[in-house]
Amino acid sequence: MTLPIPYSGAPAYNGPDVQIGDVRVDGTAIYTPVGVWPIRGSRWMVIAQPIPITTTAGWGIGLAVACAILAIVFAPFTCGLSLFLLLGLLFLTARTHTMSGPLIVSIQSGPYHYMAQEVVYSPLHAAEAIQRVNFAQALASR
């Protein structure tokens, strides 16, 4: 028979946790895969290397295929050339713009140095990751 562990109060609150790549930061420490370091006086540097990617939109490809099928179906009634084929080619010009690439965060706390990496998939994701790094810098300076 096991006895319940007596309640000893709430754990000490160290502030909010922030996750940057594989590094976790709270109000007192930086938790990396290679060790735990104090956050006070740490220096943070961000290197953003996003690559813009332009591709044909998926919905444009789907509509182009649907227009091609309609052009084949209506070909006997339109003497060969159908406006559906031209409309389908117009849908193929639709583009989507995204970005992908690493956001590298260099962390130095005393004699320790670590580089964390987070892959960003959109401008909003990159801005949110940079906000998390700025928050960690603010924790380091208090």
C-alpha positions in Angstrom: 0.0 0.0 0.0 1.4 3.4 -1.0 0.7 6.5 1.0 -0.2 9.7 -0.7 2.5 12.4 -0.9 1.6 15.2 1.4 0.9 18.6 -0.1 3.8 20.9 0.4 2.5 24.1 -1.2 2.7 25.4 -4.7 6.0 25.2 -6.6 8.0 28.4 -6.9 6.9 30.5 -9.9 9.8 31.3 -12.2 7.9 33.3 -14.7 6.5 32.3 -18.1 8.1 29.6 -20.2 9.2 30.5 -23.7 10.2 27.9 -26.3 12.7 28.9 -29.0 13.7 25.9 -31.1 15.0 23.3 -28.7 15.7 25.9 -25.9 13.2 26.7 -23.1 13.5 29.9 -21.1 11.8 30.8 -17.9 12.3 33.8 -15.5 15.6 32.4 -14.0 17.2 30.0 -16.4 17.9 28.9 -19.9 17.3 25.2 -20.5 19.3 23.9 -23.5 20.1 20.3 -24.5 23.6 20.7 -23.2 22.8 22.3 -19.9 21.0 24.8 -17.7 22.4 28.3 -17.6 21.4 31.5 -15.8 19.4 33.9 -17.8 20.6 37.0 -16.1 23.1 38.8 -18.3 22.7 36.5 -21.2 23.0 37.9 -24.8 20.7 36.9 -27.6 21.3 37.3 -31.4 18.9 36.4 -34.2 19.9 35.5 -37.7 16.9 35.1 -40.0 17.5 33.4 -43.4 14.0 33.0 -44.9 13.7 32.0 -48.6 10.7 33.3 -50.4 8.9 30.5 -52.4 6.5 31.2 -55.2 4.4 28.2 -56.5 1.4 27.7 -58.6 -1.7 27.7 -56.4 -3.3 24.3 -55.7 -6.8 25.7 -56.4 -5.6 27.0 -59.7 -4.3 23.6 -60.8 -7.6 22.0 -59.7 -9.7 24.5 -61.6 -7.4 24.1 -64.7 -8.0 20.4 -64.7 -11.7 20.8 -64.2 -11.8 23.3 -67.2 -9.8 20.8 -69.3 -12.3 18.0 -68.5 -15.2 20.4 -69.4 -13.4 21.3 -72.7 -13.1 17.6 -73.6 -16.7 17.0 -72.7 -18.0 20.0 -74.8 -15.5 19.5 -77.7 -18.0 17.7 -80.0 -20.4 20.6 -79.6 -17.9 23.5 -80.1 -16.0 22.2 -83.1 -12.8 21.5 -81.2 -11.6 24.6 -79.4 -13.4 25.6 -76.3 -13.2 28.6 -74.1 -12.8 26.3 -71.2 -9.3 25.5 -72.3 -8.4 29.2 -72.3 -10.0 29.7 -69.0 -8.0 26.7 -67.6 -4.8 28.3 -68.8 -5.7 31.5 -67.0 -6.1 29.6 -63.7 -2.6 28.3 -64.1 -1.2 31.8 -63.7 -2.4 32.0 -60.1 0.5 32.0 -57.6 1.0 31.6 -53.9 3.8 33.2 -52.0 5.2 31.6 -48.9 8.6 31.5 -47.2 10.6 28.9 -45.5 14.0 28.8 -43.9 15.9 28.7 -40.6 15.7 31.3 -37.9 19.0 30.8 -36.0 19.2 32.2 -32.4 22.7 32.5 -30.8 22.6 32.5 -27.0 25.6 33.4 -24.8 25.4 33.2 -21.1 28.8 33.7 -19.4 31.2 31.2 -20.8 28.5 29.2 -22.4 27.3 29.5 -26.0 24.5 27.7 -27.8 22.8 28.1 -31.2 19.2 27.1 -31.5 17.4 26.8 -34.8 13.7 27.1 -35.6 12.3 26.6 -39.2 9.8 29.3 -40.1 7.0 28.8 -42.6 5.4 32.2 -43.0 6.1 35.9 -42.2 3.7 35.7 -39.3 5.6 32.7 -37.8 8.9 34.5 -38.3 7.6 37.6 -36.5 6.2 35.5 -33.7 9.5 33.7 -33.2 11.4 37.0 -33.1 8.9 38.3 -30.5 9.8 35.2 -28.3 13.5 36.0 -28.6 12.8 39.7 -27.7 10.9 38.5 -24.7 13.8 36.2 -23.6 16.1 39.2 -24.0 13.8 41.3 -21.8 14.0 38.5 -19.2 17.8 38.5 -19.4 18.0 42.2 -18.7 15.9 42.4 -15.5 
